[in-house]
Amino acid sequence: MTDNMTNTTTIPLFPERPDILAARSGWTYTGQTRPDFAEATSATQESVWDYPRPPAIVPYSGRVTVYAGDALIADSCNAVRVLETAGAPTVYIPPADVEESLLAYGELTSLCEWKGVAQTIDVAGIANAGWRYAQMFPAFTSLYLWPSFYPAKLQCTMNGEAVTPQPSGYYGGWVTGNIKGPIKGVPNSQSW
């Protein structure tokens, strides 16, 4: 694993235009109260309905691994989880803990109203198996160029537990056994 970041990196910022601010304010659920349809949790479980909006970046204290077949893509004890109301946690891994030689960066393709503009990542020949943010909103610059990977396309673990993908295939959330929903991506969840 190599470090592709330097302390002199200038982070490109994306403008917080009126349409972005409107998208941020248009959510019904913000983590303040659980909706009636939220699943009950035990003391060892997390509800995606308790996650905040705007999202929070939370350090993960365990080990994260990502494989493409037998190829180790990432191995980190310094990952973070991004927690956002209704979504499964999304895990971002420091570039120093990722095998850059197995990644190919593509187009800037999507805009998150909280984080910025995402760039696709092909992983060990698997198309669009991950992404990273290459243009940022100021509150999320700490994630600049940190990759995240789709558990639907790669084998991802958190503390040895195999991760399952967030429903729908569009979102990149990492679902573990302690996460309760329902989770955004199931049918009729577009407004969550």
N, C-alpha and C positions, 0 to 999 in steps of 0.2 A: 504494500500500500504506500502511496506517495502523497506528499502534500503539494497541492497545486495552488495554494493560496499564499499570498504574502501580505504583510502588514500594510503595504502601500497600495493595495487594491482600491480602486475607486468604484463604488457600487452605483450602477446606473439606476436612477429612480424613475418611477412611472408617475405621471401627474395624477393627483387626486381630483379628478374632474367632477362636475356636478352629477353626471350619470353614475359614477362610482359611489359617490356619497348617497345617492338615492337608492342604489342597490343595497348598500349596507344597512340602510334604515328600514328596508321593506320586509324584514323577517318578523314573523309572529312569535316565534320561540327564541329566547335569548339565554336560557339556562337559569332564569330566575324562579320559575315554577315548572313542575312536570305536568304535561297534559294528562287527561284522564286515561288515555290509551297506553301510557308508559308502563312497561313491565316493572313489577316489584323487584327490589334488590335485597340481598343479604348484606351483612357487615363486610364481607370480603369482595363484593361486587361493585362495579361502577355503572351508573346509568348515563347513557349518552345525553340524556335530557338535563343532567346537571352540569354538563360542559358549557362554557360561556360562549357568547357571541357578542363582541369580537372574540376570535379564538385566542387561546393561551398557548404559549410555548412552555413545555414542562420537561425538565431533564428526566431521562429514564435511567434508573439506577442499575438495571440489569444488562445482560448481554444480548445483542441483536446480531443475527447472521442472515445472509442472503446468498443463495446458491442458484446457479443456472445449471441444472444437471449436477455433475460432479465439480464444476468450477466454482470456487469461492469468490463471490463478488464483493461482499462486505462482511466485516467482523468488527463490532464496536461495543465498547462499554461507555461510550460518550454520545449516544444518540439522544434525540429529543422526540417527544410526542407533541403534535399539535392537536389540541382538543377543541372541537367546535360543536355547538349544540346539534344534536341529532345524528352526527356522523361518528363513525368509528375513528379511533385515534389514527392519525397519519404519522408515520415514523420517518424522520429525516436523519441522515447519517453524515457525520463530518467527512469532507472529501479525503482527509488523510487516512481514513479507515476503509476506503473503497479502492478496489483494484481498477484503476483508471484505464489500464491497457485493454480491458474487456468492454469498455463503454464507447459508444459513438453518439455524439450529440447531434440533434436534428434541428428542426424548425422551432421557432417561437409560435406556440399554437393556441394557448388558452390563457384567459385572464381570470384570476381569482380576485374578487373585490377586496379581499383582505391582504393577501400576500404579494401579488404582482403578476407578472407575465411568465408563464412556464415554457420550458424548452423540453422537447421529447428526448428520451434516451433509449437507444437500442443497446441491449445487454447480451454479450456473447452471441450475437447473431439473431437474437429475439427482438423483433420490431416492437417499438413503443412499450417497452417493459418497465420504464421508469420515467421520471421527470425531475427537473430542478428549476428553481426560479432564477431568471437571468436579468430581470428588471423588477425592482422592488418598490413596495410602499414603505415609507420610513419605519413604521412600527415592526416590520418583519425583516429588516436588513440582516439580522443575525443568521437568517437561513440562506443568505446569498450563496448560490451554487452548491448547496447541500443536496445530494440526491435523495429521492424517495423511490420506492419500487412497488410495483403491483404484485400483491401476493397471488393474484389469479394467473400470473405468467411465470413467477419465480417461486422458489421454496424459501419462505421467510420464517424465522423463529424469533421468539422473545423468551429469554431464559430457558431455552430448550423446548418450549411449547410451539408446535406448528401453528402458524397463523392461517386463518381463512380470510378470503377477500370480503370486503364490504359488498352488499348486494348491488346488482346492476352492472358491474363491470366498468362504469364510468369513474366512480370514486376509487381512491387508492387507500382507503382505510384498512387497518390491520385489526381483525377481529380475533380476540382471545376468549377463553372460557369465562373470564370474569366480567365481560362486557354485556350489559343488558340494553335492550332497545324498546320498541322496534327501531331499527337503524335506517337512516336515509338511504334510499336506493330501492327499497321495496316498492311495489306498485302503489300509486297515488301519494307518493311522498315528495313530489316536486316542490311543494310550498313549505316544507319543514325547514 
